[in-house]
Amino acid sequence: MNKHTLNYEKMPGHWLLASLGKTVLRPGGIQMTRQMLEHLAITERDFVVEFAPGLGITAKMTLEKNPSYIAVERDEEAAKKVNDYLNGENQRCIVGSAEQTGLPNTCATVVYGEAMLTMQSTKQKNAIISEAKRLLKPGGTYAIHEMCLTPSTIDSMQREHIRKDLVNAIKVNALPLTVEEWQAILRQHGFIIEHVETAPMHLLYPKRLVEDEGIFGVLKIIKNIVSNSKARKRVLFMRKTFMKHNQYLQGISIVARLPQ
């Protein structure tokens, strides 16, 4: 990416951070992703479908287990990057929508997606979860890793205030749900909840940055932020927004299963 051609004022927050060297763009951090994969217990016998792999950090961890794997990525540039490290006939990334993948019914044993349902409307959330259900074989597993509101008693005015601030900061629609609401929407589609994990939404906090990126990764990001005033302004505004609503925001991971 040529930094001179990027519109730092308007680009989505996750791509802004990626352009500065951030590789882990998940609300609960790399540790929550690892926990999610641990509960999925993927093996070489699985057929995995990943929605919106982004930079492919989770994909690489999944591929270590050598399953059959298909990623569905809306962004053509991101799809090219994912395909660069896929090898073998049973691994590919297709350009498409998580709402309508074009893949056959009951083809997968595992479907997962991270940091993508939060940015969808209620109608789109339901469409994506419905597609995950269509792809899964009976007894198959679906996992999500998203942004979460807390507590469950959060009032509608506070919720709308947070939503508007997030949209203003990250430049994409953001509609996070509470723990109970995330579980409820999965149950509505017939899923049985197997595991729920939450973690602070500390995406841009120093401790989480080091955990996710390592010290050299953090130094690279800092160097890029310092040398780019427009990007720095956006990152600081995003961090300020996350800190402002820190008590109400979490990362959440849910692993759910279709009945046999």
N, C-alpha and C positions, 0 to 999 in steps of 0.2 A: 504494500500500500504506500502510495506517495503522499506524504503528510501535507504537501502543498495543495493537493486536490481534495482533501477531506474537509467536510463541513462540520467542524467540531461543535458548533452551536446547535445543530439539529440532529446529528447522527444518534442512533439508539445507544443507550449507556453501555450495553454489553460489548458492542462493536468498538465504541470509544476506548474502553478499557483494554480490549484485545489489541487495538492499534498501538497501545502503549506498552505491550508486552505481558499483559495479564493473561494467564492461561486457564486458571480455574475461575469460572464465572457462575458458580452455584451458590444459592443462598446459605446453605449450611456448610459450605466448604468441602474440601477434598475428603475430610474424615467422614462426613455424612454420606458421600458417594461410596466410600469404601464399605461403610456399614450396610448400605443398601445392597451392594453387590454381594456382600457376605451372606445376607439373608436370601438373596436370589439363588446362591449356590450353583452358578452356571457351570456346566461341564461340556465336554466335546459332543455329548449326545443331544444337546439343546439346539433349537433353532431360535435365534434371538433377532428381534426387530427393535431397533432404537429410533425413536422419534427425535428429530432436531439435534444431531450429535455436536453441532457447533464446531469447536476447535478439536474435538475428538479425544479429549483427555479420558473420558469414561470408556470410549470405544477401545482405546489401547489396553485398558485394564481388562475389559471383557474378552478381547481377542487373545489374551494370555491363556485363557481356558480352552481356546481352539474350538468354539462352537461354529455352526453355520450362522452367518450374520448378514443382515441387511439393515442399512441405515436409510432413513427417509429424511432428506434435508431440502427445505424450500429454497435456500440461497445457493445459487449455482457455484459461486466462488468457494463457499464453505464445503460444498459437495466435492469439488475438485481436490481440496486439501485432504479430505477424509479418504478419497480414493487413492491418494498418493501412498498411503501406508497400508492399504488393504492388499492382500495377496492370496491367491488360491481361488478356485472356482466357487467356493462356498462363502465368499466375502465380497460384498459390493455395497455401494452407496448410490441410491437413485434420487433424482430431483423430483420432489413431489410434496404433497400436503399430508400432514398427519390426519386430517379429517377424511381424506379420500386417497389412500395410498396406491390403490390399484393392485395390491397383492391379493392372492387367493384366500378364501375363507379357511379358517382353522389350520393355518400353515405354521404357526409359531407356538413354542412352549413358554417363551418369555418375551414380554414387551415392556420397555421402560422409556421414560422421557424425563428430562430435567430442565427446570427453569424455562418452561414454555407454556404450561397451562395457566400460570399466573397472569400471563399477558393476553389471555383470551377472554372474550365475553362469556357469559353463562351458557349461551347457545353453542358457542364454539367449544367450550370445555366439554359439554355433553357430547358433541359430535366426535371429538377426539377420543374420549373414553369409550364411546360406542364402537369406534373403529378398532381400538385396542381389543375390545371384547370379540369383535368379528374375526380378528386375526388369530385369536388364541384357541388352542385345542382345549377340550374339557380338562379341568385340573391345571390349566396353564396359569402363569403368574404375571401380574402387572404391577410395576413399581413406578412411583413418582417421587420427585424431589423438587419442592416448590417453596414459594414464600408463603408465610402463614401469619395471620393476625391473632393476637392474644390480648386480653383474656376472651373466653367465649361470650362474656357478657358485654363486650365492646358495643357502644351505642352507634346508631346509624350516622349521627352527625360526625362523630370522631372518625368513623370508617371512611366517610366521604372526604373529610379533610385530609386524611392520610393518602387516599387515592389520588386526589388532585395534586398534592405535593409530590408524590412519586411520579406521576405523569409529567409534571413540570421538570423534574430532575432527570429522569431517565429517557424521556421523549418516546415512550411507548405506553400503550394502555396497560395499566396494572390493576388487577382485580383479585388481590389475595383473599383467601377464605380463612376462617378459624379452623382449628384442629377438628372440631366436630363437623363442620361443614364439608371439609375435604373428605372425611370418612363417609358422610351421608351421601355425597354425590357418587362415590364409588359403589356404595351399597345399592343405590337406586338402579344401577346397571347390573346388579346381581353378583357383585364381587363380595367375597368374605375377607374381612380385614385380618391380616396375620401379624403385622408388626407396624408400630408407629414410633417414630423417633423425632425429637425436636432439638434445635440448637439455636443459639443466638445468631441474629442476622448481622454478622460482623465482617461483611465482605471487604470493607476498606479500613479495618482496624489493624494496627501494626502486628499484633500477635497472630491474627488469622492470616495476614499477608505472608508472614514468614512460614506458617504451617503449610499454606497452599503453594507458595512459589519458591520457597527456599531463600536463603540470604542473598545469593547472587541474582536470583530472579527479581527480588525486591529492589536491589541496587539498580538493576537495569530499568525497572519501572520508574524509580525515582529520577534517574538520569533523564529519561524521556519526558517526564512531567515537568522537570525543572527547565528543560530546553524548549518547551512548547507552551507559551502563555495562554493560548485559547483553550487547549486541552486541559491545562492546569486549572483554569477557572471552572470548567465543567466538572472535573473530578472533585474539586473542593466543595462545589455546590451539592454534588451527589452525596458526598460524605456528610456534609452538614445536615442534609435531609434525613439520611439514615440515622444519624445520631439524635436528631430532633424527635424522631418517632421510635427510638430504640426500645422503649418499654412495651411497644405494641407490635413489633416485628420479630419474626423468627424464621428459621428454615425448618422445613418439615419433610420427612421421608415416610412414605407409606408403602408397604408391600401387601398386595391383596391377591387372592386366588379365585379363579372360577371354580364352581362346584364340578365334581366329576360327572 
